[in-house]
Amino acid sequence: MGPIQQIITTKLQSALTPEFLEVLNESYMHSVPTGSESHFKIVVVSKNFVGQRLVKRHQLVYGILADELAGSVHALAMHTYTPVEWNDNNNGAPDSPSCLGGDKSV
């Protein structure tokens, strides 16, 4: 786990006390140098999301990770669930799509 991924994990753990948290560095799927930490996917299951619309959940996460998003993190795919939603989804989140930017081709 790289330093940015660790910071993201620590901040989300501290702020949201999630029941489930997955922070994946998906930079390798994009046109970036090897070892980059620029594209992340997060899956967060937290009671803090109960009663909040999706946009409010994302705003909360953006606020927690403001420094990282203002720095080296270029993209953040978020999947935010309440515990009930997570159970209804069979404890899973969608896969990320393939990158078609940069020198990637269809």
N, CA, C and O atoms as CSV, one atom per row, in Angstrom:
chain,resi,resn,atom,element,x,y,z
A,1,MET,N,N,0.853,-1.179,0.000
A,1,MET,CA,C,0.000,0.000,0.000
A,1,MET,C,C,0.897,1.239,0.000
A,1,MET,O,O,1.804,1.372,0.822
A,2,GLY,N,N,0.620,2.135,-0.938
A,2,GLY,CA,C,1.413,3.351,-1.033
A,2,GLY,C,C,1.002,4.379,0.009
A,2,GLY,O,O,-0.016,4.207,0.679
A,3,PRO,N,N,1.777,5.440,0.150
A,3,PRO,CA,C,1.502,6.437,1.184
A,3,PRO,C,C,0.170,7.182,0.990
A,3,PRO,O,O,-0.519,7.458,1.972
A,4,ILE,N,N,-0.197,7.505,-0.231
A,4,ILE,CA,C,-1.467,8.216,-0.461
A,4,ILE,C,C,-2.637,7.289,-0.138
A,4,ILE,O,O,-3.604,7.698,0.506
A,5,GLN,N,N,-2.544,6.053,-0.584
A,5,GLN,CA,C,-3.596,5.074,-0.284
A,5,GLN,C,C,-3.752,4.897,1.228
A,5,GLN,O,O,-4.873,4.784,1.724
A,6,GLN,N,N,-2.648,4.871,1.955
A,6,GLN,CA,C,-2.693,4.734,3.409
A,6,GLN,C,C,-3.342,5.960,4.054
A,6,GLN,O,O,-4.135,5.823,4.985
A,7,ILE,N,N,-3.012,7.146,3.566
A,7,ILE,CA,C,-3.613,8.374,4.100
A,7,ILE,C,C,-5.118,8.369,3.873
A,7,ILE,O,O,-5.885,8.695,4.780
A,8,ILE,N,N,-5.544,8.002,2.672
A,8,ILE,CA,C,-6.977,7.945,2.368
A,8,ILE,C,C,-7.672,6.960,3.298
A,8,ILE,O,O,-8.725,7.267,3.857
A,9,THR,N,N,-7.091,5.789,3.463
A,9,THR,CA,C,-7.664,4.758,4.333
A,9,THR,C,C,-7.778,5.263,5.769
A,9,THR,O,O,-8.826,5.119,6.399
A,10,THR,N,N,-6.717,5.847,6.278
A,10,THR,CA,C,-6.697,6.337,7.660
A,10,THR,C,C,-7.733,7.439,7.874
A,10,THR,O,O,-8.455,7.426,8.870
A,11,LYS,N,N,-7.807,8.381,6.955
A,11,LYS,CA,C,-8.759,9.486,7.100
A,11,LYS,C,C,-10.202,8.994,7.072
A,11,LYS,O,O,-11.021,9.432,7.879
A,12,LEU,N,N,-10.517,8.089,6.151
A,12,LEU,CA,C,-11.889,7.577,6.063
A,12,LEU,C,C,-12.238,6.730,7.285
A,12,LEU,O,O,-13.357,6.808,7.793
A,13,GLN,N,N,-11.284,5.919,7.761
A,13,GLN,CA,C,-11.515,5.118,8.970
A,13,GLN,C,C,-11.829,6.028,10.154
A,13,GLN,O,O,-12.774,5.785,10.905
A,14,SER,N,N,-11.041,7.057,10.306
A,14,SER,CA,C,-11.175,7.966,11.434
A,14,SER,C,C,-12.476,8.764,11.384
A,14,SER,O,O,-13.155,8.908,12.401
A,15,ALA,N,N,-12.818,9.274,10.226
A,15,ALA,CA,C,-13.973,10.165,10.101
A,15,ALA,C,C,-15.309,9.426,10.023
A,15,ALA,O,O,-16.324,9.937,10.496
A,16,LEU,N,N,-15.318,8.227,9.431
A,16,LEU,CA,C,-16.592,7.551,9.171
A,16,LEU,C,C,-16.806,6.278,9.987
A,16,LEU,O,O,-17.902,5.718,9.961
A,17,THR,N,N,-15.800,5.811,10.702
A,17,THR,CA,C,-15.859,4.519,11.397
A,17,THR,C,C,-16.713,3.503,10.607
A,17,THR,O,O,-17.752,3.041,11.078
A,18,PRO,N,N,-16.242,3.180,9.408
A,18,PRO,CA,C,-17.046,2.319,8.535
A,18,PRO,C,C,-17.125,0.875,9.004
A,18,PRO,O,O,-16.231,0.365,9.679
A,19,GLU,N,N,-18.217,0.239,8.627
A,19,GLU,CA,C,-18.359,-1.197,8.863
A,19,GLU,C,C,-17.561,-1.972,7.828
A,19,GLU,O,O,-17.130,-3.098,8.073
A,20,PHE,N,N,-17.370,-1.352,6.663
A,20,PHE,CA,C,-16.555,-1.931,5.602
A,20,PHE,C,C,-15.890,-0.781,4.860
A,20,PHE,O,O,-16.533,0.228,4.570
A,21,LEU,N,N,-14.613,-0.927,4.554
A,21,LEU,CA,C,-13.884,0.074,3.792
A,21,LEU,C,C,-12.891,-0.626,2.881
A,21,LEU,O,O,-12.103,-1.466,3.316
A,22,GLU,N,N,-12.945,-0.263,1.618
A,22,GLU,CA,C,-11.976,-0.759,0.647
A,22,GLU,C,C,-11.462,0.446,-0.134
A,22,GLU,O,O,-12.244,1.213,-0.695
A,23,VAL,N,N,-10.159,0.601,-0.165
A,23,VAL,CA,C,-9.519,1.679,-0.918
A,23,VAL,C,C,-8.575,1.003,-1.906
A,23,VAL,O,O,-7.564,0.411,-1.526
A,24,LEU,N,N,-8.932,1.107,-3.184
A,24,LEU,CA,C,-8.148,0.454,-4.227
A,24,LEU,C,C,-7.431,1.491,-5.076
A,24,LEU,O,O,-8.046,2.449,-5.545
A,25,ASN,N,N,-6.147,1.302,-5.271
A,25,ASN,CA,C,-5.381,2.141,-6.177
A,25,ASN,C,C,-5.560,1.559,-7.579
A,25,ASN,O,O,-5.025,0.493,-7.886
A,26,GLU,N,N,-6.309,2.256,-8.422
A,26,GLU,CA,C,-6.572,1.795,-9.776
A,26,GLU,C,C,-5.741,2.560,-10.806
A,26,GLU,O,O,-6.069,2.568,-11.992
A,27,SER,N,N,-4.691,3.187,-10.358
A,27,SER,CA,C,-3.846,3.977,-11.251
A,27,SER,C,C,-3.263,3.124,-12.377
A,27,SER,O,O,-3.106,3.606,-13.499
A,28,TYR,N,N,-2.944,1.869,-12.090
A,28,TYR,CA,C,-2.368,0.975,-13.092
A,28,TYR,C,C,-3.277,0.800,-14.306
A,28,TYR,O,O,-2.810,0.406,-15.375
A,29,MET,N,N,-4.576,1.091,-14.152
A,29,MET,CA,C,-5.545,0.950,-15.243
A,29,MET,C,C,-5.546,2.172,-16.163
A,29,MET,O,O,-6.294,2.205,-17.140
A,30,HIS,N,N,-4.729,3.160,-15.867
A,30,HIS,CA,C,-4.747,4.429,-16.588
A,30,HIS,C,C,-3.373,4.744,-17.165
A,30,HIS,O,O,-2.386,4.071,-16.866
A,31,SER,N,N,-3.330,5.761,-17.982
A,31,SER,CA,C,-2.082,6.160,-18.642
A,31,SER,C,C,-1.247,7.029,-17.715
A,31,SER,O,O,-1.130,8.239,-17.908
A,32,VAL,N,N,-0.670,6.392,-16.708
A,32,VAL,CA,C,0.169,7.092,-15.730
A,32,VAL,C,C,1.427,6.260,-15.506
A,32,VAL,O,O,1.444,5.068,-15.815
A,33,PRO,N,N,2.472,6.871,-14.976
A,33,PRO,CA,C,3.700,6.111,-14.709
A,33,PRO,C,C,3.464,4.983,-13.690
A,33,PRO,O,O,2.600,5.090,-12.819
A,34,THR,N,N,4.225,3.935,-13.812
A,34,THR,CA,C,4.173,2.818,-12.873
A,34,THR,C,C,4.407,3.323,-11.456
A,34,THR,O,O,5.297,4.138,-11.216
A,35,GLY,N,N,3.607,2.837,-10.527
A,35,GLY,CA,C,3.737,3.229,-9.128
A,35,GLY,C,C,2.947,4.473,-8.753
A,35,GLY,O,O,3.012,4.923,-7.609
A,36,SER,N,N,2.203,5.035,-9.696
A,36,SER,CA,C,1.417,6.241,-9.417
A,36,SER,C,C,0.302,5.963,-8.424
A,36,SER,O,O,-0.176,4.836,-8.296
A,37,GLU,N,N,-0.097,7.007,-7.731
A,37,GLU,CA,C,-1.242,6.962,-6.830
A,37,GLU,C,C,-2.139,8.146,-7.198
A,37,GLU,O,O,-2.222,9.135,-6.470
A,38,SER,N,N,-2.797,8.017,-8.331
A,38,SER,CA,C,-3.599,9.123,-8.852
A,38,SER,C,C,-5.066,8.786,-9.055
A,38,SER,O,O,-5.896,9.693,-9.108
A,39,HIS,N,N,-5.406,7.525,-9.170
A,39,HIS,CA,C,-6.772,7.082,-9.433
A,39,HIS,C,C,-7.160,6.048,-8.373
A,39,HIS,O,O,-6.512,5.011,-8.231
A,40,PHE,N,N,-8.222,6.350,-7.637
A,40,PHE,CA,C,-8.655,5.449,-6.566
A,40,PHE,C,C,-10.138,5.118,-6.673
A,40,PHE,O,O,-10.945,5.900,-7.177
A,41,LYS,N,N,-10.456,3.949,-6.187
A,41,LYS,CA,C,-11.847,3.529,-6.022
A,41,LYS,C,C,-12.022,3.251,-4.538
A,41,LYS,O,O,-11.222,2.541,-3.928
A,42,ILE,N,N,-13.083,3.823,-3.959
A,42,ILE,CA,C,-13.364,3.543,-2.558
A,42,ILE,C,C,-14.772,2.971,-2.427
A,42,ILE,O,O,-15.707,3.400,-3.102
A,43,VAL,N,N,-14.886,2.008,-1.555
A,43,VAL,CA,C,-16.179,1.440,-1.177
A,43,VAL,C,C,-16.271,1.640,0.328
A,43,VAL,O,O,-15.438,1.140,1.084
A,44,VAL,N,N,-17.298,2.383,0.755
A,44,VAL,CA,C,-17.446,2.720,2.170
A,44,VAL,C,C,-18.858,2.363,2.613
A,44,VAL,O,O,-19.838,2.768,1.988
A,45,VAL,N,N,-18.949,1.607,3.689
A,45,VAL,CA,C,-20.232,1.274,4.312
A,45,VAL,C,C,-20.211,1.889,5.703
A,45,VAL,O,O,-19.403,1.509,6.550
A,46,SER,N,N,-21.115,2.850,5.931
A,46,SER,CA,C,-21.107,3.560,7.214
A,46,SER,C,C,-22.513,3.966,7.633
A,46,SER,O,O,-23.348,4.333,6.806
A,47,LYS,N,N,-22.750,3.891,8.925
A,47,LYS,CA,C,-24.012,4.376,9.485
A,47,LYS,C,C,-24.142,5.889,9.308
A,47,LYS,O,O,-25.249,6.423,9.364
A,48,ASN,N,N,-23.028,6.580,9.098
A,48,ASN,CA,C,-23.059,8.025,8.886
A,48,ASN,C,C,-23.822,8.408,7.616
A,48,ASN,O,O,-24.214,9.565,7.462
A,49,PHE,N,N,-24.037,7.461,6.712
A,49,PHE,CA,C,-24.735,7.746,5.458
A,49,PHE,C,C,-26.244,7.572,5.568
A,49,PHE,O,O,-26.970,7.926,4.639
A,50,VAL,N,N,-26.724,7.040,6.671
A,50,VAL,CA,C,-28.166,6.821,6.839
A,50,VAL,C,C,-28.886,8.166,6.749
A,50,VAL,O,O,-28.521,9.126,7.428
A,51,GLY,N,N,-29.911,8.216,5.902
A,51,GLY,CA,C,-30.713,9.424,5.744
A,51,GLY,C,C,-30.099,10.473,4.839
A,51,GLY,O,O,-30.669,11.551,4.667
A,52,GLN,N,N,-28.937,10.174,4.253
A,52,GLN,CA,C,-28.281,11.135,3.367
A,52,GLN,C,C,-28.421,10.701,1.914
A,52,GLN,O,O,-28.290,9.523,1.582
A,53,ARG,N,N,-28.690,11.681,1.060
A,53,ARG,CA,C,-28.712,11.413,-0.373
A,53,ARG,C,C,-27.285,11.164,-0.849
A,53,ARG,O,O,-26.317,11.519,-0.175
A,54,LEU,N,N,-27.178,10.556,-2.008
A,54,LEU,CA,C,-25.877,10.210,-2.569
A,54,LEU,C,C,-24.964,11.429,-2.681
A,54,LEU,O,O,-23.782,11.343,-2.345
A,55,VAL,N,N,-25.480,12.536,-3.136
A,55,VAL,CA,C,-24.651,13.733,-3.305
A,55,VAL,C,C,-24.079,14.207,-1.967
A,55,VAL,O,O,-22.934,14.657,-1.918
A,56,LYS,N,N,-24.838,14.117,-0.902
A,56,LYS,CA,C,-24.350,14.509,0.424
A,56,LYS,C,C,-23.272,13.552,0.915
A,56,LYS,O,O,-22.309,13.977,1.553
A,57,ARG,N,N,-23.425,12.280,0.627
A,57,ARG,CA,C,-22.406,11.299,1.004
A,57,ARG,C,C,-21.088,11.621,0.304
A,57,ARG,O,O,-20.021,11.614,0.917
A,58,HIS,N,N,-21.189,11.901,-0.991
A,58,HIS,CA,C,-19.992,12.205,-1.765
A,58,HIS,C,C,-19.350,13.507,-1.301
A,58,HIS,O,O,-18.125,13.607,-1.229
A,59,GLN,N,N,-20.169,14.497,-0.988
A,59,GLN,CA,C,-19.636,15.759,-0.468
A,59,GLN,C,C,-18.887,15.533,0.843
A,59,GLN,O,O,-17.848,16.148,1.083
A,60,LEU,N,N,-19.413,14.655,1.685
A,60,LEU,CA,C,-18.752,14.330,2.947
A,60,LEU,C,C,-17.367,13.725,2.682
A,60,LEU,O,O,-16.377,14.127,3.292
A,61,VAL,N,N,-17.316,12.761,1.772
A,61,VAL,CA,C,-16.043,12.117,1.447
A,61,VAL,C,C,-15.083,13.125,0.808
A,61,VAL,O,O,-13.899,13.155,1.144
A,62,TYR,N,N,-15.592,13.947,-0.111
A,62,TYR,CA,C,-14.747,14.978,-0.721
A,62,TYR,C,C,-14.159,15.897,0.347
A,62,TYR,O,O,-12.990,16.274,0.267
A,63,GLY,N,N,-14.950,16.252,1.326
A,63,GLY,CA,C,-14.462,17.106,2.407
A,63,GLY,C,C,-13.358,16.438,3.217
A,63,GLY,O,O,-12.365,17.074,3.571
A,64,ILE,N,N,-13.535,15.168,3.504
A,64,ILE,CA,C,-12.540,14.412,4.272
A,64,ILE,C,C,-11.219,14.318,3.500
A,64,ILE,O,O,-10.142,14.368,4.094
A,65,LEU,N,N,-11.312,14.182,2.185
A,65,LEU,CA,C,-10.126,13.969,1.352
A,65,LEU,C,C,-9.742,15.207,0.543
A,65,LEU,O,O,-9.092,15.087,-0.496
A,66,ALA,N,N,-10.131,16.381,1.003
A,66,ALA,CA,C,-9.897,17.626,0.256
A,66,ALA,C,C,-8.424,17.830,-0.080
A,66,ALA,O,O,-8.103,18.209,-1.206
A,67,ASP,N,N,-7.534,17.591,0.855
A,67,ASP,CA,C,-6.102,17.805,0.614
A,67,ASP,C,C,-5.575,16.868,-0.467
A,67,ASP,O,O,-4.801,17.286,-1.327
A,68,GLU,N,N,-5.983,15.627,-0.427
A,68,GLU,CA,C,-5.517,14.652,-1.408
A,68,GLU,C,C,-6.076,14.969,-2.796
A,68,GLU,O,O,-5.375,14.835,-3.798
A,69,LEU,N,N,-7.341,15.389,-2.848
A,69,LEU,CA,C,-7.956,15.721,-4.131
A,69,LEU,C,C,-7.373,17.006,-4.721
A,69,LEU,O,O,-7.383,17.192,-5.937
A,70,ALA,N,N,-6.873,17.875,-3.875
A,70,ALA,CA,C,-6.231,19.103,-4.350
A,70,ALA,C,C,-4.785,18.834,-4.767
A,70,ALA,O,O,-4.139,19.690,-5.371
A,71,GLY,N,N,-4.285,17.652,-4.443
A,71,GLY,CA,C,-2.898,17.307,-4.751
A,71,GLY,C,C,-2.802,16.265,-5.844
A,71,GLY,O,O,-3.227,16.495,-6.976
A,72,SER,N,N,-2.244,15.123,-5.500
A,72,SER,CA,C,-1.898,14.120,-6.508
A,72,SER,C,C,-3.050,13.217,-6.952
A,72,SER,O,O,-2.925,12.525,-7.963
A,73,VAL,N,N,-4.160,13.209,-6.226
A,73,VAL,CA,C,-5.275,12.340,-6.607
A,73,VAL,C,C,-6.057,13.000,-7.731
A,73,VAL,O,O,-6.630,14.076,-7.565
A,74,HIS,N,N,-6.068,12.337,-8.868
A,74,HIS,CA,C,-6.711,12.858,-10.072
A,74,HIS,C,C,-8.170,12.410,-10.185
A,74,HIS,O,O,-9.019,13.163,-10.662
A,75,ALA,N,N,-8.455,11.183,-9.745
A,75,ALA,CA,C,-9.800,10.633,-9.890
A,75,ALA,C,C,-10.155,9.785,-8.681
A,75,ALA,O,O,-9.317,9.075,-8.126
A,76,LEU,N,N,-11.421,9.877,-8.287
A,76,LEU,CA,C,-11.913,9.127,-7.135
A,76,LEU,C,C,-13.289,8.566,-7.471
A,76,LEU,O,O,-14.261,9.311,-7.597
A,77,ALA,N,N,-13.359,7.255,-7.613
A,77,ALA,CA,C,-14.644,6.581,-7.819
A,77,ALA,C,C,-15.160,6.196,-6.440
A,77,ALA,O,O,-14.477,5.510,-5.679
A,78,MET,N,N,-16.373,6.644,-6.124
A,78,MET,CA,C,-16.930,6.398,-4.790
A,78,MET,C,C,-18.177,5.534,-4.861
A,78,MET,O,O,-19.052,5.733,-5.704
A,79,HIS,N,N,-18.231,4.584,-3.964
A,79,HIS,CA,C,-19.418,3.758,-3.772
A,79,HIS,C,C,-19.707,3.820,-2.276
A,79,HIS,O,O,-19.005,3.208,-1.472
A,80,THR,N,N,-20.744,4.564,-1.916
A,80,THR,CA,C,-21.061,4.822,-0.510
A,80,THR,C,C,-22.396,4.170,-0.160
A,80,THR,O,O,-23.398,4.386,-0.842
A,81,TYR,N,N,-22.403,3.382,0.892
A,81,TYR,CA,C,-23.586,2.613,1.273
A,81,TYR,C,C,-23.864,2.716,2.766
A,81,TYR,O,O,-22.954,2.871,3.582
A,82,THR,N,N,-25.140,2.627,3.097
A,82,THR,CA,C,-25.525,2.387,4.481
A,82,THR,C,C,-25.378,0.879,4.700
A,82,THR,O,O,-25.288,0.131,3.726
A,83,PRO,N,N,-25.351,0.418,5.940
A,83,PRO,CA,C,-25.270,-1.029,6.167
A,83,PRO,C,C,-26.417,-1.807,5.501
A,83,PRO,O,O,-26.197,-2.894,4.969
A,84,VAL,N,N,-27.619,-1.263,5.529
A,84,VAL,CA,C,-28.764,-1.952,4.907
A,84,VAL,C,C,-28.590,-2.026,3.390
A,84,VAL,O,O,-28.838,-3.071,2.787
A,85,GLU,N,N,-28.166,-0.926,2.774
A,85,GLU,CA,C,-27.933,-0.922,1.324
A,85,GLU,C,C,-26.847,-1.928,0.943
A,85,GLU,O,O,-26.963,-2.635,-0.058
A,86,TRP,N,N,-25.807,-1.980,1.745
A,86,TRP,CA,C,-24.705,-2.915,1.500
A,86,TRP,C,C,-25.212,-4.351,1.533
A,86,TRP,O,O,-24.866,-5.153,0.667
A,87,ASN,N,N,-26.025,-4.674,2.524
A,87,ASN,CA,C,-26.601,-6.020,2.611
A,87,ASN,C,C,-27.514,-6.294,1.422
A,87,ASN,O,O,-27.506,-7.396,0.874
A,88,ASP,N,N,-28.305,-5.295,1.019
A,88,ASP,CA,C,-29.196,-5.452,-0.129
A,88,ASP,C,C,-28.427,-5.654,-1.433
A,88,ASP,O,O,-28.938,-6.263,-2.372
A,89,ASN,N,N,-27.203,-5.142,-1.486
A,89,ASN,CA,C,-26.331,-5.285,-2.668
A,89,ASN,C,C,-25.480,-6.545,-2.590
A,89,ASN,O,O,-24.549,-6.713,-3.378
A,90,ASN,N,N,-25.788,-7.423,-1.657
A,90,ASN,CA,C,-25.013,-8.652,-1.453
A,90,ASN,C,C,-23.542,-8.367,-1.173
A,90,ASN,O,O,-22.656,-9.098,-1.616
A,91,ASN,N,N,-23.299,-7.280,-0.421
A,91,ASN,CA,C,-21.945,-6.914,0.005
A,91,ASN,C,C,-20.985,-6.723,-1.174
A,91,ASN,O,O,-19.846,-7.189,-1.149
A,92,GLY,N,N,-21.470,-6.033,-2.196
A,92,GLY,CA,C,-20.614,-5.805,-3.362
A,92,GLY,C,C,-20.849,-4.457,-4.004
A,92,GLY,O,O,-21.908,-3.849,-3.845
A,93,ALA,N,N,-19.846,-3.999,-4.731
A,93,ALA,CA,C,-19.897,-2.743,-5.469
A,93,ALA,C,C,-19.557,-3.042,-6.924
A,93,ALA,O,O,-18.905,-4.045,-7.216
A,94,PRO,N,N,-19.993,-2.183,-7.835
A,94,PRO,CA,C,-19.697,-2.422,-9.253
A,94,PRO,C,C,-18.204,-2.308,-9.567
A,94,PRO,O,O,-17.463,-1.599,-8.886
A,95,ASP,N,N,-17.785,-3.017,-10.604
A,95,ASP,CA,C,-16.410,-2.920,-11.078
A,95,ASP,C,C,-16.210,-1.574,-11.754
A,95,ASP,O,O,-17.159,-0.984,-12.269
A,96,SER,N,N,-14.989,-1.097,-11.751
A,96,SER,CA,C,-14.663,0.138,-12.446
A,96,SER,C,C,-14.559,-0.132,-13.948
A,96,SER,O,O,-14.113,-1.201,-14.364
A,97,PRO,N,N,-14.975,0.849,-14.758
A,97,PRO,CA,C,-14.854,0.670,-16.214
A,97,PRO,C,C,-13.404,0.799,-16.646
A,97,PRO,O,O,-12.572,1.342,-15.918
A,98,SER,N,N,-13.113,0.301,-17.823
A,98,SER,CA,C,-11.771,0.440,-18.381
A,98,SER,C,C,-11.520,1.885,-18.766
A,98,SER,O,O,-12.439,2.598,-19.170
A,99,CYS,N,N,-10.288,2.310,-18.644
A,99,CYS,CA,C,-9.892,3.666,-18.998
A,99,CYS,C,C,-9.732,3.751,-20.513
A,99,CYS,O,O,-9.118,2.881,-21.132
A,100,LEU,N,N,-10.290,4.808,-21.103
A,100,LEU,CA,C,-10.132,5.039,-22.529
A,100,LEU,C,C,-9.399,6.338,-22.803
A,100,LEU,O,O,-9.324,6.782,-23.949
A,101,GLY,N,N,-8.858,6.951,-21.758
A,101,GLY,CA,C,-8.152,8.225,-21.920
A,101,GLY,C,C,-6.684,8.032,-22.219
A,101,GLY,O,O,-6.193,6.904,-22.258
A,102,GLY,N,N,-5.985,9.130,-22.430
A,102,GLY,CA,C,-4.554,9.084,-22.664
A,102,GLY,C,C,-4.214,8.252,-23.888
A,102,GLY,O,O,-4.787,8.465,-24.956
A,103,ASP,N,N,-3.301,7.318,-23.751
A,103,ASP,CA,C,-2.924,6.502,-24.895
A,103,ASP,C,C,-3.641,5.144,-24.911
A,103,ASP,O,O,-3.253,4.233,-25.642
A,104,LYS,N,N,-4.696,5.029,-24.091
A,104,LYS,CA,C,-5.491,3.794,-24.102
A,104,LYS,C,C,-6.391,3.817,-25.323
A,104,LYS,O,O,-6.823,4.888,-25.749
A,105,SER,N,N,-6.676,2.681,-25.883
A,105,SER,CA,C,-7.569,2.613,-27.047
A,105,SER,C,C,-8.729,1.697,-26.753
A,105,SER,O,O,-8.686,0.895,-25.820
A,106,VAL,N,N,-9.759,1.820,-27.551
A,106,VAL,CA,C,-10.996,1.065,-27.369
A,106,VAL,C,C,-10.775,-0.397,-27.657
A,106,VAL,O,O,-11.707,-1.194,-27.556
